């Protein structure tokens, strides 16, 4: 099993999660509580 394939797979998951995070931030931009929760998690 090549390590490169695993790295690409992790990269794709990270990229998707990053896009979803920004989608949530933009969608709920005015909800300060949610923003605080996200900051704490990351």
Order of alpha helices (4+ residues) and beta strands (2+ residues): alpha-alpha
